[in-house]
Amino acid sequence: MKRVGLVVFPGFQILDMAAASVFEMANLEVANEGEHAYEIDVVSESGGAVRSSLGAAVQTIALDPDAYDTLLVTGATQLQPSSPKLLRLLARAVESTRRMTSICTGAFVLANAGLLNERRVTTHWCFARDLQRQFPSVRVEEDRIFVRDGAVWTSAGMTACIDLALALVDEDLGVDVSRAVAKKLVVHHRRAGGQSQFSMLSELESQSDRIQAALTYAKDHLNKDLSVETLANAAHMSPRHFSREFRQSTGQSPARAVERLRAETARILVEADKLTIERIASKTGFSDPERMRRAFLRIFGQPPQALKRAARTRRMTEAVAA
């Protein structure tokens, strides 16, 4: 039986407790003569009652850094300094804990404990750029539902804690169990980690008029050359100055933003299922279907054909329901 600790602290976001329900339902799914897959504890640095941001308190036990297979560090609706004692406990726990995970702004806690250096991570999109600024060595992927980098898993905020917990159950007990748990929780089977927290087509913008001009140009010319030099010219800036200001303004490089814009537009066309994959790749600026497939795997965690099949299934389900 795997022991799971949900780490809370004063002011934690109470919705993150929903992650514990995933493991509870997994226990019910695999129950056999009283056997459970998971033992779930709510833990804090010293134990006792811990008040959430809502005001409701939960009872906890003291965190034993050597006792857990998996630790999930909760987040908070407002950033706050991490307790030095909690940071020390987490830094010790990483030596014996198989999986160290965070929900929402819990990524800041792990980063403060020195556990995210050079790792790919995510957090709630509202705080992603703050995380990148405060911890330059962390590789923040602000548009992911969850990210796994070795033994460290991080998720976006709010309901993404359920997606993260379902992914952990999937790894431990298999897809059939995680799917059954999702049904019991009345949620869709977990979203892929690469799925966006939001659409870059609508959310990517800049307060700089020049950078915004380049973004508008890119959205309108996805099937054209969108090199840094081309975008800089659209912004009436030198390529070097443009690249630096673009990253400061949007939190990512021009090349990454362009790939994301192309992939999201391609995804819309793929799910509409009216054009061939080859035509979509050409229309959205990918040089060939294989390059588009690799971009889809990086960004969405699934190839175009899988997304096309899923869209067809949704349409069929909706037609039957109607």
Secondary structure as GFF3:
##gff-version 3
##sequence-region A 1 322
A	DSSP	beta_strand	2	7	.	.	.	ID=ss1
A	DSSP	three_ten_helix	14	17	.	.	.	ID=ss2
A	DSSP	alpha_helix	18	30	.	.	.	ID=ss3
A	DSSP	beta_strand	38	44	.	.	.	ID=ss4
A	DSSP	beta_strand	48	51	.	.	.	ID=ss5
A	DSSP	beta_strand	57	62	.	.	.	ID=ss6
A	DSSP	beta_strand	70	73	.	.	.	ID=ss7
A	DSSP	alpha_helix	84	93	.	.	.	ID=ss8
A	DSSP	beta_strand	99	103	.	.	.	ID=ss9
A	DSSP	alpha_helix	106	112	.	.	.	ID=ss10
A	DSSP	beta_strand	120	121	.	.	.	ID=ss11
A	DSSP	three_ten_helix	125	127	.	.	.	ID=ss12
A	DSSP	alpha_helix	128	134	.	.	.	ID=ss13
A	DSSP	beta_strand	139	140	.	.	.	ID=ss14
A	DSSP	beta_strand	146	149	.	.	.	ID=ss15
A	DSSP	beta_strand	152	155	.	.	.	ID=ss16
A	DSSP	alpha_helix	160	173	.	.	.	ID=ss17
A	DSSP	alpha_helix	175	184	.	.	.	ID=ss18
A	DSSP	alpha_helix	200	203	.	.	.	ID=ss19
A	DSSP	alpha_helix	209	220	.	.	.	ID=ss20
A	DSSP	alpha_helix	228	235	.	.	.	ID=ss21
A	DSSP	alpha_helix	239	250	.	.	.	ID=ss22
A	DSSP	alpha_helix	254	272	.	.	.	ID=ss23
A	DSSP	alpha_helix	277	283	.	.	.	ID=ss24
A	DSSP	alpha_helix	289	300	.	.	.	ID=ss25
A	DSSP	alpha_helix	304	321	.	.	.	ID=ss26
###
